[in-house]
């Protein structure tokens, strides 16, 4: 029979079972002694338990899928030092989700089809750390507008940025801009001025 004694960093006994469940992290030690005899003169074995990373922000960046291009690059953005596995998924038009197994652990992939792509990052225990998705659509525009990385909108006055379509050679006909935030159209909520 064996006696187990677990200690925290301050030397306080925190358990006597063979297994120890922790709710805190840091320095600990374990002393194992034979039961029913004089304790051995030994120093407990010290160990360090790192704080687990239970989630990580993840983002996906995609190049445009231009009409004359066969593919577009989609890139995952996260702290890859903490990630054990990267999974890529594609959702078909019928709603079927397919894991792109050949793309596992690639930080960037080439996308050949229109539709939603998702990246999932997992830790060494195969637990989900983070995910993001992007909807890739083929552009039909011969002239692509230059857009900034970010724009400010004012929800109080329902005001958005001014886009001058004449600088793209478009003076008549139908030309629309859709503003989206987290895949939700903002056109009903904010005015976008097109001159």
N, CA and C of each residue as an Amber inpcrd file, in Angstrom:
protein
   585
   0.8490000  -1.1750000   0.0000000   0.0000000   0.0000000   0.0000000
   0.8960000   1.2400000   0.0000000   0.3950000   2.3020000  -0.6130000
   1.1810000   3.5200000  -0.7850000   0.3920000   4.7310000  -0.3100000
   1.0990000   5.6930000   0.2860000   0.4860000   6.9570000   0.7130000
   0.9020000   8.0580000  -0.2570000  -0.0900000   8.8170000  -0.7200000
   0.1690000   9.9310000  -1.6280000  -0.1570000  11.2330000  -0.8990000
   0.7160000  12.2090000  -1.0070000   0.4370000  13.5330000  -0.4450000
   0.8030000  14.5830000  -1.4910000  -0.2000000  15.3560000  -1.9050000
  -0.0310000  16.4220000  -2.9030000   0.0770000  17.7510000  -2.1590000
   0.9830000  18.6180000  -2.6230000   1.1900000  19.9140000  -1.9880000
   1.0740000  21.0380000  -3.0110000   0.5460000  22.1860000  -2.5510000
   0.5350000  23.3690000  -3.4100000   1.8680000  24.1010000  -3.2800000
   2.0060000  25.2590000  -3.9290000   3.2730000  25.9960000  -3.9410000
   3.6840000  26.4590000  -2.5450000   2.7010000  26.6600000  -1.6450000
   3.0010000  27.1140000  -0.2870000   3.3360000  25.9620000   0.6570000
   3.2900000  24.7230000   0.1620000   3.5930000  23.5690000   0.9990000
   2.4050000  23.0170000   1.7420000   1.1970000  23.4920000   1.4370000
  -0.0270000  23.0000000   2.0740000  -0.4700000  21.7030000   1.4090000
  -0.8730000  20.7330000   2.2080000  -1.3930000  19.4780000   1.6650000
  -2.7530000  19.7440000   1.0140000  -2.9020000  19.3080000  -0.2450000
  -4.1600000  19.5570000  -0.9670000  -4.8400000  18.2760000  -1.4300000
  -4.2750000  17.1170000  -1.1020000  -4.9060000  15.8640000  -1.4920000
  -4.0970000  14.6670000  -1.0660000  -4.8170000  13.5160000  -0.8900000
  -4.1510000  12.2840000  -0.4730000  -4.5440000  11.0880000  -1.3390000
  -5.2330000  11.3400000  -2.4450000  -5.6130000  10.2510000  -3.3470000
  -4.5190000  10.0530000  -4.4000000  -4.6100000   8.9420000  -5.1060000
  -3.6270000   8.6700000  -6.1530000  -3.7610000   9.6870000  -7.2890000
  -4.9710000  10.1890000  -7.5090000  -5.2220000  11.2070000  -8.5380000
  -5.5790000  12.5170000  -7.8840000  -5.2230000  13.6080000  -8.5730000
  -5.5150000  14.9440000  -8.0610000  -6.1750000  15.7460000  -9.1720000
  -7.3100000  16.3390000  -8.8780000  -7.9850000  17.2280000  -9.8230000
  -7.7070000  18.6600000  -9.4010000  -7.1950000  19.4570000 -10.3330000
  -6.8190000  20.8350000 -10.0230000  -7.7900000  21.8290000 -10.6150000
  -8.0350000  22.9040000  -9.8660000  -8.8280000  24.0250000 -10.3580000
  -7.9670000  25.2870000 -10.4200000  -6.7310000  25.1450000  -9.9590000
  -5.7590000  26.2270000 -10.0280000  -4.5150000  25.6670000 -10.7190000
  -3.6200000  26.5540000 -11.1440000  -2.4560000  26.1260000 -11.9010000
  -1.2150000  26.7720000 -11.3150000  -0.0580000  26.1750000 -11.5180000
   1.1920000  26.7010000 -10.9940000   2.0930000  25.5790000 -10.5200000
   2.8450000  25.8390000  -9.4480000   3.8050000  24.8700000  -8.9000000
   3.1420000  23.9630000  -7.8690000   3.4480000  22.6670000  -7.9440000
   2.9230000  21.6620000  -7.0210000   4.0230000  20.6560000  -6.7470000
   3.7820000  19.7860000  -5.7670000   4.7130000  18.6860000  -5.5110000
   3.9300000  17.4810000  -5.0080000   4.5670000  16.3040000  -5.1320000
   3.9490000  15.0420000  -4.7340000   4.9680000  14.2420000  -3.9230000
   4.5060000  13.7510000  -2.7690000   5.3310000  12.8810000  -1.9370000
   4.6540000  11.5150000  -1.8870000   5.3830000  10.4690000  -2.2490000
   4.8530000   9.1030000  -2.2320000   5.6580000   8.3140000  -1.2050000
   4.9360000   7.7220000  -0.2390000   5.5700000   6.9790000   0.8600000
   4.9200000   5.6010000   0.9970000   5.6770000   4.6250000   1.4860000
   5.0600000   3.3110000   1.7520000   4.1410000   3.4070000   2.9750000
   3.0070000   2.7400000   2.9200000   2.0630000   2.7590000   4.0460000
   2.5120000   1.7550000   5.1130000   2.2620000   2.1030000   6.3820000
   2.5190000   1.1750000   7.4840000   3.9850000   1.0320000   7.8500000
   4.8250000   1.9820000   7.4320000   6.2310000   1.9010000   7.8300000
   6.7510000   3.3030000   8.1170000   7.9660000   3.4130000   8.5150000
   8.5650000   4.7200000   8.7800000   8.7220000   5.4400000   7.4500000
   8.3180000   6.7260000   7.4030000   8.4360000   7.4570000   6.1380000
   9.8950000   7.5900000   5.7010000  10.0750000   7.5380000   4.3960000
  11.4080000   7.7090000   3.8170000  11.7950000   9.1760000   3.8790000
  13.0770000   9.4330000   4.0580000  13.5870000  10.8060000   4.0790000
  13.8680000  11.2080000   2.6330000  12.9090000  11.8900000   2.0290000
  13.0410000  12.2730000   0.6220000  12.3740000  13.6190000   0.3700000
  12.7660000  14.2290000  -0.6930000  12.1680000  15.5110000  -1.1030000
  11.0340000  15.2090000  -2.0730000   9.8460000  15.7940000  -1.8550000
   8.7460000  15.5630000  -2.7960000   9.1350000  16.0010000  -4.2160000
   8.5710000  15.3290000  -5.1890000   8.8300000  15.6330000  -6.5950000
   8.0080000  16.8740000  -6.9750000   8.6920000  17.8840000  -7.4750000
   8.0170000  19.1310000  -7.8680000   7.6230000  19.0770000  -9.3480000
   6.5290000  19.7520000  -9.6740000   6.0970000  19.8550000 -11.0740000
   5.2950000  21.1320000 -11.2430000   5.1710000  21.5630000 -12.4710000
   4.4550000  22.7970000 -12.8060000   3.2970000  22.4670000 -13.7320000
   2.1280000  22.9990000 -13.4240000   0.9450000  22.8060000 -14.2600000
   0.6180000  24.1490000 -14.9140000   0.7150000  24.1810000 -16.2510000
   0.4430000  25.4130000 -16.9880000  -1.0530000  25.6870000 -17.0530000
  -1.3850000  26.9540000 -17.1030000  -2.7850000  27.3370000 -17.2870000
  -3.2170000  26.8970000 -18.6840000  -4.2790000  26.1100000 -18.8010000
  -4.6800000  25.6380000 -20.1260000  -5.2750000  26.7710000 -20.9680000
  -5.0530000  26.6840000 -22.2420000  -5.6670000  27.6250000 -23.1770000
  -6.9490000  26.9660000 -23.6640000  -8.0750000  27.5480000 -23.2900000
  -9.3720000  26.9590000 -23.6160000 -10.0010000  27.5680000 -24.8570000
  -9.5140000  28.7530000 -25.2550000 -10.0190000  29.3630000 -26.4880000
  -8.9760000  30.3250000 -27.0260000  -9.0010000  30.4830000 -28.3290000
  -8.1030000  31.3990000 -29.0320000  -8.9020000  32.1310000 -30.0930000
  -8.6880000  33.4250000 -30.2470000  -9.3510000  34.1110000 -31.3480000
  -8.8370000  33.5600000 -32.6810000  -9.7280000  33.3790000 -33.6020000
  -9.3670000  32.9180000 -34.9460000 -10.0750000  33.8060000 -35.9550000
  -9.4240000  34.0430000 -37.0740000 -10.0240000  34.8330000 -38.1510000
  -9.6200000  34.2130000 -39.4720000 -10.3980000  34.5130000 -40.5000000
 -10.1110000  34.0320000 -41.8450000 -10.0510000  35.2290000 -42.7680000
  -9.0420000  35.2570000 -43.6040000  -8.8720000  36.3090000 -44.6000000
  -8.9130000  35.6420000 -45.9720000  -9.6450000  36.2390000 -46.9120000
  -9.7760000  35.6420000 -48.2460000  -9.4800000  36.6610000 -49.3330000
  -8.7520000  36.2140000 -50.3460000  -8.5710000  37.0170000 -51.5460000
  -9.8670000  36.9660000 -52.3440000 -10.1020000  37.9380000 -53.2240000
 -11.2850000  37.8420000 -54.0760000 -11.1240000  36.7160000 -55.0980000
 -12.2160000  36.0760000 -55.4170000 -12.2360000  35.0560000 -56.4680000
 -12.6360000  35.7700000 -57.7520000 -11.6430000  36.2140000 -58.4910000
 -11.8760000  37.0290000 -59.6860000 -12.3710000  36.1640000 -60.8380000
 -13.0790000  36.7630000 -61.8260000 -13.6350000  35.9860000 -62.9360000
 -12.5790000  35.2370000 -63.7470000 -11.3830000  35.7910000 -63.8600000
 -10.3490000  35.1370000 -64.6640000  -9.4260000  34.2470000 -63.8450000
  -9.6960000  34.0720000 -62.5660000  -8.8510000  33.2460000 -61.6980000
  -9.5220000  31.9050000 -61.4200000  -8.7090000  30.8630000 -61.3250000
  -9.2410000  29.5310000 -61.0420000  -9.4500000  29.3080000 -59.5520000
  -8.7320000  30.0920000 -58.7290000  -8.8200000  29.8860000 -57.2880000
  -8.5200000  31.1860000 -56.5550000  -8.7530000  31.1500000 -55.2570000
  -8.4280000  32.2710000 -54.3670000  -7.7950000  31.6870000 -53.1060000
  -6.9040000  32.4480000 -52.5060000  -6.2480000  31.9990000 -51.2790000
  -7.0650000  32.4240000 -50.0650000  -7.2890000  31.4770000 -49.1710000
  -7.9460000  31.7530000 -47.8910000  -6.9160000  31.4510000 -46.8090000
  -6.7610000  32.3780000 -45.8700000  -5.7350000  32.2610000 -44.8400000
  -6.3470000  32.3300000 -43.4500000  -5.9150000  31.4210000 -42.5940000
  -6.3250000  31.4410000 -41.1830000  -5.3640000  32.3250000 -40.4030000
  -5.9100000  33.0690000 -39.4450000  -5.1090000  33.9590000 -38.6130000
  -5.3870000  33.6380000 -37.1470000  -4.3490000  33.2020000 -36.4320000
  -4.4650000  32.9100000 -35.0070000  -3.0560000  32.7320000 -34.4490000
  -2.9360000  32.4190000 -33.1780000  -1.6430000  32.1400000 -32.5660000
  -1.3420000  30.6610000 -32.7880000  -0.6760000  30.3450000 -33.8890000
  -0.4490000  28.9530000 -34.2650000   0.4630000  28.2070000 -33.2960000
   1.2180000  28.9240000 -32.4720000   2.0770000  28.2600000 -31.4840000
   1.2440000  27.4780000 -30.4680000  -0.0120000  27.8690000 -30.2780000
  -0.8870000  27.2100000 -29.3020000  -1.8140000  26.1920000 -29.9450000
  -1.7390000  26.0480000 -31.2680000  -2.6660000  25.1920000 -32.0200000
  -1.9760000  23.8800000 -32.3770000  -2.6720000  22.7690000 -32.1620000
  -2.1380000  21.4610000 -32.5120000  -2.6460000  20.9880000 -33.8750000
  -3.8620000  21.4030000 -34.2370000  -4.4400000  20.9570000 -35.5110000
  -5.2850000  22.0810000 -36.1200000  -5.1650000  22.2260000 -37.4310000
  -5.9880000  23.1720000 -38.1960000  -6.8620000  22.3470000 -39.1220000
  -8.1790000  22.5710000 -39.0650000  -9.1160000  21.8830000 -39.9550000
  -9.7960000  22.9070000 -40.8550000  -9.9640000  22.5430000 -42.1050000
 -10.7040000  23.3690000 -43.0690000 -11.9560000  22.6170000 -43.4930000
 -13.0660000  23.3720000 -43.6070000 -14.3530000  22.7830000 -43.9740000
 -14.9780000  23.6130000 -45.0890000 -15.7450000  22.9390000 -45.9560000
 -16.5010000  23.6010000 -47.0140000 -17.9340000  23.1050000 -46.9220000
 -18.8890000  24.0230000 -47.0870000 -20.3040000  23.6510000 -47.0690000
 -20.8500000  23.7330000 -48.4840000 -21.3540000  22.6120000 -48.9970000
 -21.9190000  22.5400000 -50.3420000 -23.2810000  23.2250000 -50.3790000
 -23.7870000  23.4430000 -51.5930000 -25.0780000  24.1190000 -51.7600000
 -26.2260000  23.3800000 -51.0780000 -26.1200000  22.0440000 -50.9730000
 -27.1870000  21.2770000 -50.3220000 -27.0630000  21.2760000 -48.7950000
 -26.0610000  22.0110000 -48.2670000 -25.8870000  22.1130000 -46.8240000
 -24.9380000  21.0850000 -46.2270000 -24.4320000  20.1770000 -47.0550000
 -23.5090000  19.1620000 -46.5740000 -22.1540000  19.7910000 -46.2560000
 -21.6640000  19.5450000 -45.0410000 -20.3430000  20.0450000 -44.6490000
 -19.3040000  18.9750000 -44.9260000 -18.2420000  19.3800000 -45.6050000
 -17.1720000  18.4550000 -45.9530000 -15.8570000  18.9650000 -45.3990000
 -15.1780000  18.1130000 -44.6470000 -13.8530000  18.4880000 -44.1740000
 -12.8690000  18.3220000 -45.3280000 -12.0440000  19.3300000 -45.5300000
 -11.0260000  19.2970000 -46.5730000  -9.7680000  18.6670000 -45.9660000
  -9.7910000  17.3480000 -45.8720000  -8.7690000  16.5990000 -45.1470000
  -7.3720000  16.8500000 -45.7140000  -7.2640000  17.0100000 -47.0230000
  -5.9470000  17.2530000 -47.6340000  -5.3700000  18.6100000 -47.2510000
  -6.2010000  19.4750000 -46.6850000  -5.7440000  20.8110000 -46.2880000
  -5.4560000  20.9060000 -44.7930000  -5.6180000  19.7990000 -44.0580000
  -5.3590000  19.8270000 -42.6110000  -3.9730000  20.3940000 -42.3050000
  -3.9440000  21.2360000 -41.2920000  -2.7220000  21.8510000 -40.7580000
  -2.0680000  22.8580000 -41.6980000  -2.7560000  23.2530000 -42.7590000
  -2.2700000  24.3290000 -43.6200000  -2.8330000  25.6550000 -43.1190000
  -1.9670000  26.6410000 -42.9680000  -2.4330000  27.9570000 -42.5330000
  -3.1830000  28.6790000 -43.6500000  -2.8690000  28.3600000 -44.9020000
  -3.5690000  28.9280000 -46.0620000  -3.9580000  27.7940000 -47.0010000
  -5.0810000  27.9820000 -47.6910000  -5.5180000  26.9970000 -48.6790000
  -5.9250000  27.7160000 -49.9540000  -5.9890000  26.9640000 -51.0420000
  -6.5430000  27.4750000 -52.2910000  -7.9850000  27.0000000 -52.3750000
  -8.8990000  27.9400000 -52.5990000 -10.3160000  27.6070000 -52.7260000
 -10.6920000  27.6920000 -54.1990000 -11.3330000  26.6500000 -54.6980000
 -11.6820000  26.5820000 -56.1130000 -13.1750000  26.7650000 -56.3560000
 -13.9780000  26.6650000 -55.2980000 -15.4390000  26.7520000 -55.4340000
 -15.9700000  27.9390000 -54.6410000 -17.0860000  28.4670000 -55.1150000
 -17.7940000  29.4880000 -54.3470000 -18.5000000  28.8140000 -53.1770000
 -18.6730000  29.5520000 -52.1050000 -19.4170000  29.0310000 -50.9670000
 -18.7210000  29.3380000 -49.6650000 -19.3030000  28.8320000 -48.5640000
 -18.7340000  29.1000000 -47.2350000 -17.6020000  28.1390000 -46.8850000
 -16.5180000  28.7240000 -46.3980000 -15.3660000  27.9700000 -45.8990000
 -15.2130000  28.2800000 -44.4170000 -14.8000000  27.2700000 -43.6660000
 -14.6270000  27.4650000 -42.2260000 -13.2900000  26.8670000 -41.8130000
 -12.6050000  27.5640000 -40.9040000 -11.3970000  27.0270000 -40.2970000
 -11.6940000  26.7570000 -38.8260000 -11.1890000  25.6290000 -38.3310000
 -11.3190000  25.2610000 -36.9200000  -9.9240000  24.9750000 -36.3940000
  -9.6090000  25.5100000 -35.2110000  -8.3210000  25.2290000 -34.5810000
  -8.5630000  24.3960000 -33.3260000  -7.7270000  23.3700000 -33.1510000
  -7.8860000  22.4330000 -32.0510000  -6.5940000  22.3770000 -31.2330000
  -6.7340000  22.0500000 -29.9360000  -5.5600000  21.8700000 -29.0940000
  -5.1110000  20.4140000 -29.1400000  -4.1000000  20.0670000 -28.3480000
  -3.5430000  18.7120000 -28.3810000  -4.5370000  17.6540000 -27.9050000
  -5.5790000  18.0630000 -27.1780000  -6.6140000  17.1220000 -26.7300000
  -7.7850000  17.0600000 -27.7010000  -7.6260000  17.6900000 -28.8630000
  -8.6480000  17.7440000 -29.9230000  -9.8790000  18.5380000 -29.4960000
  -9.6850000  19.4670000 -28.5630000 -10.7610000  20.3740000 -28.1560000
 -10.7170000  21.6180000 -29.0380000 -11.8830000  22.1250000 -29.3830000
 -11.9830000  23.3030000 -30.2340000 -11.4910000  24.5370000 -29.4930000
 -10.5110000  25.2310000 -30.0820000  -9.9970000  26.4760000 -29.5090000
 -10.6900000  27.6840000 -30.1310000 -10.9020000  27.6450000 -31.4410000
 -11.5210000  28.7730000 -32.1250000 -11.9010000  28.4000000 -33.5390000
 -12.7380000  29.2570000 -34.1580000 -13.1240000  29.0330000 -35.5450000
 -13.5560000  30.3610000 -36.1560000 -13.5670000  30.3860000 -37.4600000
 -14.0980000  31.5270000 -38.2110000 -14.5050000  31.0030000 -39.5720000
 -15.2920000  31.7830000 -40.2770000 -15.7450000  31.3660000 -41.6040000
 -15.7610000  32.5600000 -42.5420000 -15.7270000  32.2440000 -43.8140000
 -15.7840000  33.2660000 -44.8430000 -16.6120000  32.7050000 -45.9960000
 -17.3750000  33.5820000 -46.6230000 -18.1750000  33.1740000 -47.7740000
 -17.4420000  33.6730000 -49.0080000 -16.9920000  32.7500000 -49.8410000
 -16.2550000  33.0860000 -51.0440000 -17.2140000  33.1090000 -52.2250000
 -17.2700000  34.2580000 -52.8990000 -18.1350000  34.3960000 -54.0770000
 -17.2910000  34.9220000 -55.2300000 -17.5750000  34.4110000 -56.4050000
 -16.8330000  34.8780000 -57.5760000 -17.3560000  36.2450000 -57.9830000
 -16.4250000  37.1600000 -58.1690000 -16.7870000  38.5080000 -58.5820000
 -17.1130000  38.5040000 -60.0590000 -18.1520000  39.2100000 -60.4290000
 -18.5330000  39.3450000 -61.8390000 -18.1950000  40.7380000 -62.3560000
 -17.5920000  41.5530000 -61.5080000 -17.2960000  42.9280000 -61.8950000
 -16.0590000  42.9920000 -62.7760000 -16.1930000  43.6900000 -63.9050000
 -15.0220000  43.9400000 -64.7440000 -14.1280000  44.9590000 -64.0460000
 -14.7430000  45.9030000 -63.3510000 -14.0130000  46.9220000 -62.6010000
 -14.3440000  46.7280000 -61.1310000 -13.3340000  46.4900000 -60.3480000
 -13.5590000  46.2810000 -58.9140000 -13.2920000  47.5760000 -58.1780000
 -14.1860000  47.9860000 -57.3080000 -13.9510000  49.2170000 -56.5440000
 -12.8480000  49.0250000 -55.5160000 -12.1530000  50.1090000 -55.2400000
 -11.1700000  50.1070000 -54.1600000 -11.9170000  50.3660000 -52.8590000
 -11.7550000  49.4790000 -51.9190000 -12.4130000  49.6860000 -50.6280000
 -11.3570000  49.6670000 -49.5310000 -11.6280000  50.4180000 -48.5090000
 -10.7140000  50.4830000 -47.3690000 -10.8830000  49.2390000 -46.5070000
  -9.9110000  48.9960000 -45.6440000  -9.9750000  47.8470000 -44.7400000
 -11.1370000  47.9850000 -43.7570000 -11.3830000  49.2150000 -43.2700000
 -12.4890000  49.4490000 -42.3400000 -13.1920000  50.7570000 -42.7040000
 -14.4310000  50.8560000 -42.3050000 -15.2280000  52.0690000 -42.4490000
 -15.9490000  52.3260000 -41.1340000 -16.2310000  53.5620000 -40.8620000
 -17.0110000  53.8840000 -39.6750000 -18.4390000  54.1880000 -40.0920000
 -19.3650000  53.6770000 -39.3190000 -20.7770000  53.9890000 -39.5250000
 -21.3170000  54.5530000 -38.2220000 -22.3320000  55.3690000 -38.3470000
 -22.9240000  55.9830000 -37.1680000 -24.3560000  55.4750000 -37.0320000
 -24.5970000  54.5170000 -36.1380000 -25.9360000  53.9540000 -36.0150000
 -26.9720000  54.9620000 -35.5250000 -26.5500000  55.9460000 -34.7460000
 -27.4980000  56.9160000 -34.1970000 -28.1740000  57.7200000 -35.3100000
 -27.3750000  58.0860000 -36.3480000 -27.9270000  58.8830000 -37.4500000
 -28.0910000  58.0730000 -38.7300000 -27.9180000  56.7460000 -38.6280000
 -28.0390000  55.8520000 -39.7700000 -27.2140000  56.3580000 -40.9500000
 -25.9400000  56.5870000 -40.7040000 -25.0700000  57.1610000 -41.7150000
 -23.8650000  56.2620000 -41.9460000 -23.5350000  56.0640000 -43.2220000
 -22.3620000  55.2780000 -43.5970000 -21.4840000  56.0780000 -44.5350000
 -20.4280000  55.4820000 -45.0710000 -19.4820000  56.2040000 -45.9180000
 -20.0800000  56.5690000 -47.2790000 -19.4560000  57.5310000 -47.9310000
 -19.8520000  57.9870000 -49.2530000 -19.0170000  57.2550000 -50.2890000
 -19.6660000  56.5990000 -51.2230000 -18.9830000  55.8860000 -52.3050000
 -19.3710000  56.5620000 -53.6150000 -18.3760000  57.0080000 -54.3590000
 -18.6290000  57.6820000 -55.6430000 -18.4370000  56.6690000 -56.7630000
 -19.5410000  56.1880000 -57.3340000 -19.4370000  55.1500000 -58.3590000
 -18.9270000  55.6890000 -59.6860000 -18.9590000  56.9910000 -59.8850000
 -18.4970000  57.5360000 -61.1640000 -16.9890000  57.3460000 -61.3500000
 -16.2340000  57.2000000 -60.2630000 -14.7970000  56.9920000 -60.4110000
 -14.4790000  55.6140000 -60.9760000 -15.4790000  54.7290000 -61.0140000
 -15.2960000  53.4030000 -61.6010000 -15.9000000  53.3310000 -62.9940000
 -16.2530000  54.4810000 -63.5700000 -16.7940000  54.5110000 -64.9160000
 -18.2470000  54.0860000 -64.9890000 -18.9290000  54.0430000 -63.8570000
 -20.3330000  53.6270000 -63.8370000 -21.1710000  54.8820000 -63.6260000
 -21.9200000  55.2640000 -64.6480000 -22.7260000  56.4860000 -64.5350000
 -24.2090000  56.2060000 -64.5890000 -24.5940000  55.0420000 -65.0730000
 -26.0140000  54.6880000 -65.0560000 -26.1270000  53.1770000 -64.9130000
 -27.3190000  52.7100000 -64.8560000 -27.5300000  51.2770000 -64.6770000
 -27.5940000  50.9210000 -63.2030000 -27.7230000  49.6450000 -62.9680000
 -27.8580000  49.1680000 -61.5890000 -26.4790000  48.8540000 -61.0380000
 -26.1890000  49.4410000 -59.9020000 -24.9120000  49.1970000 -59.2140000
 -25.2000000  49.2660000 -57.7410000 -24.9690000  48.2060000 -57.0400000
 -25.3170000  48.1880000 -55.6170000 -24.0950000  47.8790000 -54.7670000
 -24.1470000  48.3470000 -53.5500000 -23.1370000  48.0350000 -52.5490000
 -23.8700000  47.4010000 -51.3730000 -23.3350000  46.3050000 -50.8990000
 -23.9080000  45.6640000 -49.7170000 -22.8970000  45.7480000 -48.5960000
 -23.2870000  46.3640000 -47.5040000 -22.4420000  46.4280000 -46.3140000
 -22.8620000  45.2980000 -45.3940000 -21.8780000  44.5230000 -44.9320000
 -22.1700000  43.3880000 -44.0700000 -21.2990000  43.4530000 -42.8210000
 -21.8700000  43.0120000 -41.7350000 -21.1440000  42.8740000 -40.4810000
 -21.4660000  41.4930000 -39.9410000 -20.4600000  40.6460000 -39.8110000
 -20.6480000  39.2600000 -39.3480000 -21.7080000  38.5440000 -40.1760000
 -21.5820000  38.6570000 -41.5020000 -22.4570000  38.0060000 -42.4660000
 -23.9000000  38.5200000 -42.4290000 -24.1500000  39.6480000 -41.7690000
 -25.4890000  40.2370000 -41.7000000 -25.4820000  41.5380000 -42.4780000
 -26.4140000  41.6650000 -43.4100000 -26.4820000  42.8760000 -44.2150000
 -26.8920000  44.0550000 -43.3500000 -26.1900000  45.1770000 -43.5450000
 -26.4970000  46.3870000 -42.7840000 -27.2960000  47.3920000 -43.6210000
 -27.6010000  47.0580000 -44.8710000 -28.2540000  48.0260000 -45.7430000
 -29.5990000  48.4960000 -45.2190000 -30.2700000  47.6950000 -44.4630000
 -31.5580000  48.1210000 -43.9100000 -31.3740000  49.0100000 -42.7070000
 -30.2000000  48.9200000 -42.0910000 -29.9710000  49.6530000 -40.8610000
 -29.2360000  50.9670000 -41.0710000 -28.4020000  51.0500000 -42.1120000
 -27.5930000  52.2320000 -42.3220000 -27.7530000  52.7430000 -43.7520000
 -27.7070000  54.0700000 -43.9100000 -27.7770000  54.6520000 -45.2410000
 -26.3920000  54.6400000 -45.8530000 -26.2670000  54.1340000 -47.0630000
 -25.0170000  54.1840000 -47.7990000 -25.2640000  55.1080000 -48.9740000
 -24.5480000  56.2190000 -49.0140000 -24.7520000  57.2070000 -50.0780000
 -23.9480000  56.8080000 -51.3110000 -24.6170000  56.6560000 -52.4190000
 -23.9670000  56.3810000 -53.6950000 -24.2940000  57.5410000 -54.6140000
 -23.2650000  58.2220000 -55.0970000 -23.4970000  59.3970000 -55.9570000
 -23.1420000  59.0670000 -57.3870000
